[in-house]
């Protein structure tokens, strides 16, 4: 529970880098329970880093979008929307599943993350925007990014039609990891 005692409080709007931020200006004191204070401090520092990512330019970053994006960047384990929701609830208890889906859709449409679909499974979300494939361990369910080797092109591996321009690359490998 956050308690604010204000002797003078005024709201102002600041626009910086296309992001509108509401600020409360005044003299006030706050009282946070210890656990909540540390979460807020961590969230604010990560929020600052999140807002300055080049892929996010032009996207209105709400607190909810920032939390969802931060979760994807911190774990990089290709979570489903349900898994993102569970993690987001720990940071923002009031967030809804619908809001998480809307945030993920906005991030995908803006090109900040990729939506990855595996056969007959829930969509997963990948923050790695470089060209890469995915290895799906069918025993554990683990999904691992598989980078393309330096200097290798698709035409080295595939007989592409003459003049073909690849706009999207999705490589999914399925199997079993021997060390898991």
N, C-alpha and C positions, 0 to 999 in steps of 0.2 A: 504494500500500500504506500503510495506516494503522497506526502502531505506538503502543501506549499502555503506559507504564510507570507502574504505580500503587503507591503506598505505603499507601493507604487507599481502599477503594472500597465504596460502599454504594448499593443501588438504592432509589429511592423513587418513589411514584406521586403525581402531582398531577392534580387534576381541576379544570379551569377552562372555563367556558362550555360544559359538556357534552363536552369533549374530554379524554380520558385521555392523559397524557403520562408516559412512563417517563423518569426522569432518573438518571444516574449521578452520585453526589455523592462528592467526595473530592479528594485532592491527587494530581494526575497531570500528566504531561507528554505532549504529542503531537508527532509528527513527520509532516508531510505533504509529499509532493512538491509543488513550486510550482504546477503546473497544477491539481492536485486541490484544493489549498487555496482557490484563487480560485473554483472551481466550487462548493465547499461553502459559502463565504461568500455567494455570489450566491443559491444555492438557499435558504439559511436566511433571508435578508432577504425574498426573494419568497415563501417559505413563510409567513412571518409575515403579509404582506399578504393572501395567499390565504386563510388561515384566518379572517380577519376580514370577509370578504365577506358581506353580509347574506343572500344567496341560499343560503349554505352552512350556515346555522344549523340544527342538528338532524341534520346529516349527519356521520357519523364520518369525519374526514379522515385517511386513512392517508398515509404518505409517497408511495405510488404515486398515489393520487387527487390529491394536491397537485401532483405533477409533471404529470400529465395535464391538470388544470385550468389550471395555469400555462401550459402549451403552447397550449391553446385561447385563453386570454386574451391571450397575447403576440403571436400571429400573426394571428388572426382571418381566416384565409383559407379557412375551411370545409374542413379536412382530412378525409380518410378515416381509418378506424381504423388502416390500414397506415401512413399518413403520420404519425399521432400516435405510433405504435410506433417508427418510425425516429427521430423527434425525441426521444422519451423515452429511447431506448437511449443517446443522447449524454449525458444527464443522470444516468441510472440504468442502467448496463450490465446489471444482473441482472434487469431487468423483462422479463416475457414478453408475447407477443401476447395470450394469454388474459387476463392481468391487465389489459392496456390495454382490452380489450373489456369486462371486468367493471367497470372504473372508469368508462368511458364510459356504460355502462348505468345505473350508480348515479347519475351526474351528471344523466342525462336523466330518470330516474324521480323524482329530487328536484327537478327543475325548474331546475337551475343552468345547463344548456345545452339547446339544441334539436337533435334529430336531424332532418336534412333529407334527403329522398329525391328524387332526380331519376330520371326514367324509365330503367330498366335499368342503373343505375349503382350503385356502392357508396354506402352511407349516408355522409353527411358531417355534421360537427358544427359548430354555430354558437353562439357565446357571446352573441350579441345577442338579448336577451329582449324588446325592444320589438316592436310590430307592424310588420312590414316584409316586403318581398318579396325575391326574388333574381333577379338578371340573370345568365344563364349564357352566356358568350361561347363559342360552339361551335367556334371556330377554336383559341383558346388554352386552353380549359378553365377559364378564370378565372371565379370566382363572386363577384359583388359584391352587398352588401346594398343594397336600394333602399328608402329610408324613405318612408312615406306623407306626403303634403304636409299641413302644419298646417291644421286646420279641415275637412279632407275626410273624410267618413265613407263606409262601404261603400254605404249607401243612396243616396249621391250618384252612385255609379257603377253600381249594380246594382238591379234590381227584386226586392227580397227579399219572400218571402211575409209577409203581415201577422203580426205577433207573433213573427217569427223572432229568436232570440237566437244570435248567433255566438259559439261557444266556441273555435274554432280557425281561424286564417287562414293559408293557404299560397298565395302567389302566386309563380309561377315564369315568368319571361320568358326566352325563348331568342332568340339572334340573334348579331350580330357587332358588335364595337366597331371603329369606324373608326380609332381612334388606336393600336390594338395590332397 
